[in-house]
Amino acid sequence: MIGRPLRLVATLLSAALIAGCANADAGPQAWHGGRIFLATGNTTGVYYQLGGGYADVISRHLPGYEARAEPTGASVENINRLSSGDMEIAFSLADTAADAVTGRGAFDGQSQPIRALARVYRNYTHVIVRADGKIDSFGELRGKRISTGSPRSGTDTIAGRLLSAAGIDPDRDIQRVNLSLPETVKQMRAGSLDAMFFSGGLPTPGIKDLLAEAPGMFRLLPAADLVEPLTARYGSVYTTATLPAEVYGTPTAIPTITVANVILVRADMPDQLAYDLTRLLFTYQGELISVHPEAANFTRESGAGTEPIPLHPGAAQYYRGG
């Protein structure tokens, strides 16, 4: 039987060998020690689901790297954490990322050192009201209790801009609260809120659950007619589309505002790593589709269209076929 001192030595030697193998796998060029953290969004949103799928793809198919998806308050928080070095990859709405590049909006004159790997699927703005609240238009949101999404999120940004476009001061004319999607859904069910905003892919799990569990209690408010004042002020990042009736079982399709999503990294990420991370998105896109169907809604051709957010040079090389 091995005595305690010998067992300790054996354990230490084994640990050293394992660590040595791990370091050998990572190679001398492994960035940030081979650890990649992905900033995603609320746990019942599409960012979190796809981020988890992407992290799994990275961990299984990029030798020397291990990735993990982290739940967050989404776009603004994600970019701030990416810029600070707390995260290596971030999901964001394109309008928030454009603000970060130009140093406007939530970024208050401070351009952020970010670059894009890809433009992916687009988010649909969900404006949900209580069916018994007699809210038939944006103007009737005035004075209501409304969740505009998590603090420092892309949803909160879009909600404020939409309300302003409708002539409503989001900080004075409504009872504005900033809640995560799970908490917003909880408060909507409890009757503590009259309305909510959320920008997400289709379907957004938390919203699907809310509408399915209480048929007829809530409905989606059209928002597409606000696109002109939005584009006049913020440019072409905003477009329109319809929420198909079959997605949430609504009586009709709902016209709304859409905005693309982008996957971001820091400008100082090594070119080869950015190239590989971009390549994985498309090489293993089928695996991402199995996680959430929105992963089917981008191509190599559309992925490069990240303007006004600059592509990372490594990503640009991938799209050029290098």
C-alpha positions as CSV (number, residue, x, y, z in Angstrom):
1,M,0.0,0.0,0.0
2,I,1.4,3.4,-0.9
3,G,2.0,5.6,2.2
4,R,0.6,9.1,2.5
5,P,3.8,11.0,1.5
6,L,4.1,8.8,-1.6
7,R,0.5,9.3,-2.5
8,L,1.0,13.0,-2.2
9,V,4.0,12.9,-4.5
10,A,2.1,10.8,-7.0
11,T,-0.8,13.2,-6.9
12,L,1.4,16.2,-7.5
13,L,3.2,14.5,-10.3
14,S,-0.1,13.5,-12.0
15,A,-1.4,17.1,-11.7
16,A,1.8,18.4,-13.2
17,L,1.6,16.0,-16.1
18,I,-2.0,16.9,-16.7
19,A,-1.2,20.6,-16.6
20,G,1.7,20.1,-18.9
21,C,-0.5,18.3,-21.4
22,A,-3.1,21.0,-21.2
23,N,-0.5,23.7,-21.8
24,A,1.0,21.7,-24.7
25,D,-2.5,21.5,-26.3
26,A,-3.0,25.2,-25.8
27,G,0.3,26.0,-27.4
28,P,2.5,29.0,-26.7
29,Q,0.2,31.3,-28.7
30,A,-3.0,30.5,-26.8
31,W,-4.6,33.9,-26.0
32,H,-5.7,34.6,-22.5
33,G,-4.5,31.2,-21.4
34,G,-6.9,29.4,-23.7
35,R,-10.0,30.6,-21.8
36,I,-12.8,32.3,-23.8
37,F,-15.8,33.9,-22.1
38,L,-18.9,34.8,-24.1
39,A,-21.1,37.7,-23.0
40,T,-24.7,36.7,-24.0
41,G,-27.9,38.0,-22.4
42,N,-30.9,37.0,-20.3
43,T,-31.2,33.3,-19.5
44,T,-34.5,33.0,-21.4
45,G,-33.4,34.8,-24.5
46,V,-31.8,33.7,-27.8
47,Y,-28.4,35.2,-27.0
48,Y,-27.9,32.9,-24.1
49,Q,-29.0,29.8,-26.0
50,L,-26.9,30.5,-29.1
51,G,-24.0,31.7,-26.9
52,G,-24.0,28.3,-25.1
53,G,-24.0,26.5,-28.5
54,Y,-21.2,28.6,-29.8
55,A,-19.2,28.1,-26.6
56,D,-19.6,24.3,-27.0
57,V,-18.5,24.5,-30.7
58,I,-15.4,26.4,-29.7
59,S,-14.5,24.1,-26.8
60,R,-14.9,21.0,-29.0
61,H,-13.4,22.2,-32.3
62,L,-10.7,24.8,-31.5
63,P,-7.7,22.9,-29.9
64,G,-6.2,24.6,-26.9
65,Y,-9.3,26.7,-26.1
66,E,-12.2,26.3,-23.7
67,A,-15.2,28.6,-23.9
68,R,-18.1,29.4,-21.6
69,A,-21.2,31.4,-22.1
70,E,-22.1,33.9,-19.4
71,P,-25.6,35.4,-18.8
72,T,-25.6,39.2,-18.8
73,G,-27.9,42.2,-19.2
74,A,-27.0,42.1,-22.9
75,S,-25.7,44.6,-25.5
76,V,-24.4,47.6,-23.5
77,E,-23.1,45.6,-20.6
78,N,-21.6,43.1,-23.0
79,I,-19.6,45.7,-24.9
80,N,-18.4,47.3,-21.7
81,R,-17.2,44.0,-20.4
82,L,-15.6,43.2,-23.7
83,S,-13.8,46.5,-23.8
84,S,-12.6,46.0,-20.2
85,G,-11.1,42.6,-21.0
86,D,-13.6,40.8,-18.8
87,M,-15.1,38.9,-21.8
88,E,-13.5,37.7,-25.0
89,I,-16.6,37.5,-27.2
90,A,-19.9,39.5,-27.0
91,F,-23.3,39.4,-28.7
92,S,-24.8,42.8,-29.4
93,L,-27.5,44.5,-31.3
94,A,-26.0,46.4,-34.3
95,D,-27.4,49.8,-33.2
96,T,-25.7,49.5,-29.8
97,A,-22.5,48.3,-31.4
98,A,-22.6,51.3,-33.8
99,D,-23.0,53.6,-30.8
100,A,-20.0,52.0,-29.2
101,V,-17.8,52.5,-32.3
102,T,-18.8,56.2,-32.6
103,G,-18.9,56.9,-28.9
104,R,-22.5,58.0,-28.7
105,G,-25.6,57.0,-26.7
106,A,-24.7,54.9,-23.7
107,F,-21.0,55.3,-24.5
108,D,-20.9,59.0,-24.0
109,G,-18.1,60.2,-26.2
110,Q,-15.9,57.2,-25.6
111,S,-15.3,55.1,-28.7
112,Q,-14.9,51.4,-27.7
113,P,-12.1,49.2,-29.1
114,I,-14.4,46.6,-30.7
115,R,-14.5,44.7,-34.0
116,A,-17.0,42.4,-35.5
117,L,-16.7,38.7,-36.4
118,A,-20.1,38.5,-38.1
119,R,-23.5,39.9,-38.6
120,V,-25.9,37.1,-37.7
121,Y,-29.7,36.9,-37.4
122,R,-31.9,39.9,-36.7
123,N,-33.8,40.8,-33.6
124,Y,-37.5,41.6,-33.6
125,T,-38.9,44.2,-31.2
126,H,-41.6,42.7,-29.1
127,V,-44.0,45.2,-27.5
128,I,-46.4,43.3,-25.3
129,V,-49.4,44.8,-23.5
130,R,-52.1,43.5,-21.3
131,A,-55.2,42.7,-23.4
132,D,-57.4,44.4,-20.7
133,G,-55.3,47.5,-20.6
134,K,-57.0,49.4,-23.4
135,I,-53.6,50.1,-25.1
136,D,-54.1,50.0,-28.9
137,S,-51.3,52.4,-30.0
138,F,-47.9,53.7,-28.8
139,G,-49.6,57.0,-27.7
140,E,-51.6,55.0,-25.2
141,L,-48.5,53.8,-23.4
142,R,-48.3,57.2,-21.8
143,G,-48.5,57.0,-18.0
144,K,-48.3,53.2,-18.0
145,R,-46.0,50.9,-16.0
146,I,-43.6,49.5,-18.5
147,S,-40.4,47.3,-18.4
148,T,-37.9,48.5,-21.0
149,G,-35.6,45.6,-20.4
150,S,-32.5,45.0,-18.4
151,P,-30.4,48.0,-17.4
152,R,-27.7,48.7,-20.1
153,S,-29.3,46.4,-22.6
154,G,-30.0,46.8,-26.3
155,T,-33.7,46.4,-25.5
156,D,-33.6,49.3,-23.1
157,T,-32.0,51.4,-25.9
158,I,-34.5,50.5,-28.5
159,A,-37.4,50.9,-26.1
160,G,-36.3,54.5,-25.3
161,R,-35.9,55.4,-28.9
162,L,-39.2,54.0,-29.9
163,L,-41.1,55.8,-27.1
164,S,-39.3,59.0,-28.1
165,A,-40.2,58.5,-31.7
166,A,-43.9,58.2,-30.6
167,G,-43.6,61.5,-28.7
168,I,-43.3,60.0,-25.3
169,D,-40.5,60.9,-22.9
170,P,-39.3,57.5,-21.6
171,D,-38.1,58.9,-18.3
172,R,-41.0,61.3,-17.6
173,D,-44.1,60.1,-19.4
174,I,-44.2,56.5,-18.3
175,Q,-43.5,54.6,-15.1
176,R,-40.3,53.0,-16.4
177,V,-38.7,50.0,-14.8
178,N,-35.6,48.1,-15.9
179,L,-36.1,44.4,-15.4
180,S,-34.5,41.3,-16.9
181,L,-36.7,39.2,-19.2
182,P,-37.4,36.5,-16.6
183,E,-38.4,39.2,-14.0
184,T,-40.4,41.2,-16.6
185,V,-42.4,38.1,-17.5
186,K,-43.0,37.4,-13.8
187,Q,-44.3,40.9,-13.3
188,M,-46.5,40.8,-16.4
189,R,-48.1,37.6,-15.1
190,A,-48.6,39.2,-11.7
191,G,-50.3,42.2,-13.2
192,S,-47.6,44.6,-11.9
193,L,-46.8,45.8,-15.4
194,D,-49.0,47.2,-18.2
195,A,-46.5,46.6,-21.0
196,M,-43.1,45.4,-21.8
197,F,-40.4,45.6,-24.5
198,F,-38.0,43.0,-25.6
199,S,-35.7,42.7,-28.6
200,G,-35.0,39.1,-29.5
201,G,-34.8,36.4,-32.1
202,L,-37.8,34.1,-33.0
203,P,-39.0,32.6,-30.9
204,T,-37.7,34.1,-27.7
205,P,-38.3,31.4,-25.1
206,G,-39.4,33.6,-22.3
207,I,-42.0,35.4,-24.4
208,K,-43.2,32.2,-26.0
209,D,-43.9,30.9,-22.5
210,L,-45.7,34.1,-21.4
211,L,-48.0,34.1,-24.3
212,A,-48.6,30.3,-24.3
213,E,-49.4,30.0,-20.6
214,A,-52.1,32.8,-20.6
215,P,-53.9,32.8,-24.0
216,G,-55.8,36.0,-24.6
217,M,-54.3,37.8,-21.6
218,F,-51.5,39.6,-23.6
219,R,-51.1,40.8,-27.1
220,L,-48.3,42.3,-29.3
221,L,-48.5,45.9,-30.3
222,P,-47.4,46.9,-33.9
223,A,-44.4,49.2,-34.0
224,A,-43.3,49.3,-37.7
225,D,-44.8,52.7,-38.4
226,L,-42.1,54.3,-36.2
227,V,-39.3,53.3,-38.5
228,E,-39.1,56.6,-40.4
229,P,-38.3,58.8,-37.3
230,L,-35.9,56.1,-36.1
231,T,-33.9,56.0,-39.4
232,A,-34.0,59.8,-39.7
233,R,-32.1,60.1,-36.5
234,Y,-30.1,56.9,-36.2
235,G,-29.5,55.7,-39.8
236,S,-30.2,52.4,-41.6
237,V,-29.6,50.1,-38.6
238,Y,-33.4,49.8,-38.2
239,T,-35.6,48.0,-40.6
240,T,-39.1,46.5,-40.5
241,A,-40.5,43.0,-40.7
242,T,-43.5,41.1,-39.4
243,L,-43.7,38.7,-36.5
244,P,-45.3,35.7,-38.2
245,A,-48.5,34.6,-36.5
246,E,-47.3,31.0,-36.2
247,V,-44.3,31.9,-34.0
248,Y,-46.4,32.8,-31.0
249,G,-49.8,31.7,-32.1
250,T,-51.1,35.3,-32.6
251,P,-54.3,35.9,-34.6
252,T,-52.3,37.9,-37.2
253,A,-48.8,38.8,-38.1
254,I,-47.5,41.8,-36.3
255,P,-45.4,44.5,-38.1
256,T,-42.5,45.6,-36.0
257,I,-39.0,47.1,-35.9
258,T,-36.0,44.9,-36.5
259,V,-32.2,45.3,-36.0
260,A,-29.4,43.0,-36.8
261,N,-27.2,41.2,-34.3
262,V,-23.4,41.1,-34.4
263,I,-20.8,39.0,-32.7
264,L,-18.0,41.2,-31.4
265,V,-14.4,40.8,-30.1
266,R,-11.8,43.3,-29.0
267,A,-9.7,44.9,-31.6
268,D,-6.5,43.5,-30.1
269,M,-7.6,39.8,-30.5
270,P,-5.0,37.9,-32.5
271,D,-5.8,37.7,-36.2
272,Q,-5.5,33.9,-36.3
273,L,-7.9,33.5,-33.4
274,A,-10.5,35.9,-34.9
275,Y,-10.2,34.0,-38.2
276,D,-10.7,30.6,-36.5
277,L,-13.7,31.9,-34.4
278,T,-15.3,33.2,-37.6
279,R,-14.6,30.0,-39.4
280,L,-16.3,27.9,-36.7
281,L,-19.5,29.9,-37.0
282,F,-20.0,28.7,-40.5
283,T,-18.2,25.3,-40.5
284,Y,-20.4,24.1,-37.6
285,Q,-23.5,26.2,-38.3
286,G,-25.6,23.0,-38.4
287,E,-24.7,22.4,-34.7
288,L,-25.8,25.9,-33.8
289,I,-29.1,25.5,-35.7
290,S,-29.8,22.5,-33.5
291,V,-29.5,24.8,-30.5
292,H,-31.8,27.5,-31.9
293,P,-33.4,28.0,-35.4
294,E,-32.2,31.6,-35.7
295,A,-28.7,30.2,-36.4
296,A,-30.0,29.3,-39.9
297,N,-30.6,33.0,-40.6
298,F,-27.2,34.2,-41.7
299,T,-24.8,33.2,-44.4
300,R,-21.1,33.8,-45.2
301,E,-22.2,36.5,-47.6
302,S,-24.4,38.3,-45.1
303,G,-22.0,37.7,-42.2
304,A,-19.5,40.2,-43.6
305,G,-22.0,43.0,-43.7
306,T,-21.3,44.5,-40.3
307,E,-21.1,48.2,-41.3
308,P,-20.7,50.6,-39.5
309,I,-18.9,48.2,-37.1
310,P,-15.5,47.4,-38.6
311,L,-14.7,43.7,-39.2
312,H,-11.8,42.3,-37.3
313,P,-8.9,41.8,-39.8
314,G,-8.9,38.0,-39.0
315,A,-12.6,37.8,-39.8
316,A,-12.2,39.9,-43.0
317,Q,-9.5,37.4,-44.1
318,Y,-11.9,34.5,-43.7
319,Y,-14.6,36.3,-45.8
320,R,-12.1,36.9,-48.5
321,G,-11.4,33.2,-48.6
322,G,-7.9,33.5,-47.2
